[in-house]
Amino acid sequence: MALYEFEGKRPVVGEETYVCETADIIGDVIVGARCYIGPGARIKGDYGSIRIGDETNVQENCILHARPNETCKVGNRVNVGHGAILHTCTIEDQVLIGMGSIVSDYAIVGTQSVLGEGCVVTQNQNIPAGSVAVGVPARVKGKSDPANQPEWSKYKGVYVELARRYRRGLKRIE
C-alpha cells in the first residue's frame, strides 16, 4: 500500500479495503471499510482533507484533492469511474460518477445520482438527489429510475467483492 504521512497527517484505511500499490494516499485522508482504490489513483490530503465512505470504489487513475483547509467528501457505496477528478466537492451516498468526469469545487452530487461519462459538474453546481446528469457543463436530463437501483447496487457490490479478491489473490510476478 502506498500510504504517505505528510506534515504529521497520516492516512487511515478501513478494514478489508484494498489499495493498489501504485495508488498514492497522502496525508489527511480517511478511507472507509471494504473500499477498492485502483491502480494509479491519487488521493491527496496534503493541504485539505479527503473523506471516503464505506464500500466505495475509486477506480484507476482518479484524482481526489481539496483546497487548503477544506474537505472533499465521498459517501458510501459510490462508484468513481476510471480517470475521474473530484476536487473539494461533496458526493453523497450511492452515486455513480462516470469515467472521465470532473466534479469541481463546492459542487454537490446528491444521493443515488448518476453522472454520465465525461460529465463536468462546475464549481458550486448542485445535482439534486436521484438525478441523471450529462454533458459539459453538466445538465440534469432526468431522474434516475428506481427500478435500476438493484442493478446499480449489484455493480457496486462487484467492487466490494473485487477488493476482497485482490486482497487475497493478487501476486506480483517478476
C-alpha positions as CSV (number, residue, x, y, z in Angstrom):
1,M,0.0,0.0,0.0
2,A,1.4,3.4,-0.9
3,L,0.4,5.5,2.2
4,Y,2.3,8.6,3.0
5,E,2.4,10.8,6.1
6,F,2.6,14.5,5.3
7,E,3.4,17.1,8.0
8,G,2.2,14.9,10.7
9,K,-1.0,13.9,8.9
10,R,-1.4,10.1,8.3
11,P,-4.0,8.3,6.1
12,V,-6.4,5.9,7.7
13,V,-7.6,3.0,5.7
14,G,-10.7,1.0,6.8
15,E,-10.9,-2.7,7.4
16,E,-11.0,-5.0,4.3
17,T,-10.1,-2.1,2.0
18,Y,-7.8,-2.8,-1.0
19,V,-5.4,-0.1,-2.0
20,C,-3.3,-0.9,-5.1
21,E,0.5,-0.5,-4.6
22,T,0.6,2.0,-7.5
23,A,-2.1,4.2,-5.9
24,D,-0.9,7.1,-3.6
25,I,-2.8,8.1,-0.5
26,I,-1.2,11.2,1.1
27,G,-1.8,13.0,4.4
28,D,-5.2,13.7,5.9
29,V,-7.3,11.0,4.2
30,I,-9.8,8.6,5.7
31,V,-10.9,5.7,3.5
32,G,-13.8,3.6,4.8
33,A,-14.2,-0.2,5.1
34,R,-14.4,-2.6,2.1
35,C,-13.3,0.0,-0.4
36,Y,-11.4,-0.5,-3.6
37,I,-8.7,2.0,-4.6
38,G,-7.4,1.2,-8.1
39,P,-4.1,1.5,-9.8
40,G,-2.8,5.0,-10.4
41,A,-5.4,6.7,-8.1
42,R,-4.1,9.8,-6.3
43,I,-5.8,10.8,-3.1
44,K,-4.1,13.8,-1.7
45,G,-4.9,15.2,1.7
46,D,-1.8,17.5,1.7
47,Y,-3.4,20.8,2.5
48,G,-7.0,19.8,2.5
49,S,-8.8,16.6,3.8
50,I,-10.4,13.7,1.9
51,R,-13.1,11.6,3.4
52,I,-14.3,8.4,1.6
53,G,-17.2,6.3,2.9
54,D,-17.6,2.6,3.1
55,E,-17.8,0.2,0.1
56,T,-16.8,3.0,-2.3
57,N,-14.6,2.3,-5.3
58,V,-12.1,4.8,-6.7
59,Q,-11.1,3.3,-10.0
60,E,-7.9,3.6,-12.0
61,N,-6.2,7.0,-12.4
62,C,-8.7,9.0,-10.4
63,I,-7.6,12.2,-8.6
64,L,-9.2,13.4,-5.3
65,H,-8.0,16.6,-3.8
66,A,-9.2,19.6,-1.8
67,R,-8.5,23.3,-1.3
68,P,-6.4,24.3,1.7
69,N,-8.2,23.6,5.0
70,E,-11.3,22.2,3.1
71,T,-12.7,18.8,2.5
72,C,-13.5,16.6,-0.4
73,K,-16.3,14.2,0.7
74,V,-17.3,11.0,-1.0
75,G,-20.1,8.9,0.5
76,N,-20.9,5.3,1.0
77,R,-21.3,2.8,-2.0
78,V,-20.1,5.4,-4.6
79,N,-18.5,4.3,-7.9
80,V,-15.9,6.8,-9.0
81,G,-15.2,5.8,-12.6
82,H,-11.9,5.5,-14.3
83,G,-10.0,8.8,-14.6
84,A,-12.5,10.9,-12.7
85,I,-11.4,14.1,-10.9
86,L,-13.1,15.2,-7.6
87,H,-11.9,18.5,-6.1
88,T,-13.3,20.0,-2.9
89,C,-16.8,18.6,-3.6
90,T,-19.4,16.5,-1.9
91,I,-20.5,13.2,-3.4
92,E,-23.4,11.8,-1.4
93,D,-24.2,8.1,-1.0
94,Q,-24.8,5.6,-3.8
95,V,-23.7,7.9,-6.6
96,L,-22.3,6.7,-9.9
97,I,-19.5,9.0,-11.3
98,G,-19.0,8.2,-15.0
99,M,-15.5,7.6,-16.4
100,G,-13.5,10.8,-17.1
101,S,-16.0,13.0,-15.2
102,I,-14.9,16.1,-13.3
103,V,-16.6,17.4,-10.2
104,S,-15.3,20.8,-9.2
105,D,-15.1,22.9,-6.0
106,Y,-18.1,23.1,-3.8
107,A,-20.3,21.1,-6.1
108,I,-22.7,18.6,-4.6
109,V,-23.9,15.4,-6.3
110,G,-27.0,14.2,-4.5
111,T,-27.7,10.6,-3.3
112,Q,-28.5,8.0,-6.0
113,S,-27.5,10.3,-8.8
114,V,-25.7,9.3,-12.0
115,L,-23.1,11.4,-13.9
116,G,-22.6,10.3,-17.4
117,E,-19.1,9.7,-18.8
118,G,-17.0,12.9,-19.3
119,C,-19.5,15.0,-17.4
120,V,-18.3,18.3,-15.9
121,V,-20.0,19.4,-12.7
122,T,-18.9,23.0,-12.4
123,Q,-18.0,25.0,-9.2
124,N,-20.9,25.4,-6.8
125,Q,-23.3,23.3,-9.0
126,N,-25.8,21.1,-7.3
127,I,-27.0,17.9,-8.9
128,P,-30.2,17.0,-7.0
129,A,-30.7,13.6,-5.4
130,G,-31.9,10.9,-7.8
131,S,-30.8,12.8,-10.9
132,V,-29.1,11.8,-14.2
133,A,-26.7,14.5,-15.4
134,V,-24.6,14.6,-18.6
135,G,-22.6,17.0,-20.6
136,V,-20.2,19.9,-20.3
137,P,-21.2,21.7,-18.2
138,A,-23.4,19.0,-16.6
139,R,-27.2,19.3,-17.2
140,V,-29.8,17.3,-15.4
141,K,-31.6,15.2,-18.0
142,G,-34.0,13.4,-15.8
143,K,-34.4,11.3,-12.7
144,S,-32.6,8.0,-12.1
145,D,-35.1,5.2,-12.4
146,P,-35.7,3.5,-9.0
147,A,-36.1,0.2,-11.0
148,N,-32.4,0.4,-11.8
149,Q,-31.3,0.6,-8.2
150,P,-31.0,-3.2,-7.7
151,E,-28.7,-3.4,-10.8
152,W,-26.6,-0.4,-9.6
153,S,-26.3,-1.9,-6.2
154,K,-25.2,-5.2,-7.7
155,Y,-22.4,-3.4,-9.6
156,K,-21.3,-1.5,-6.5
157,G,-21.1,-4.9,-4.8
158,V,-18.8,-6.1,-7.7
159,Y,-16.1,-3.7,-6.5
160,V,-16.6,-4.7,-2.8
161,E,-16.0,-8.3,-3.9
162,L,-13.1,-7.3,-6.2
163,A,-11.4,-5.6,-3.2
164,R,-11.7,-8.8,-1.3
165,R,-10.4,-10.9,-4.2
166,Y,-7.4,-8.6,-4.7
167,R,-6.5,-8.7,-1.0
168,R,-6.4,-12.4,-1.1
169,G,-5.2,-13.3,-4.6
170,L,-3.1,-10.5,-6.2
171,K,0.5,-11.7,-6.6
172,R,3.3,-9.7,-8.2
173,I,5.3,-11.8,-10.8
174,E,8.8,-10.7,-11.5
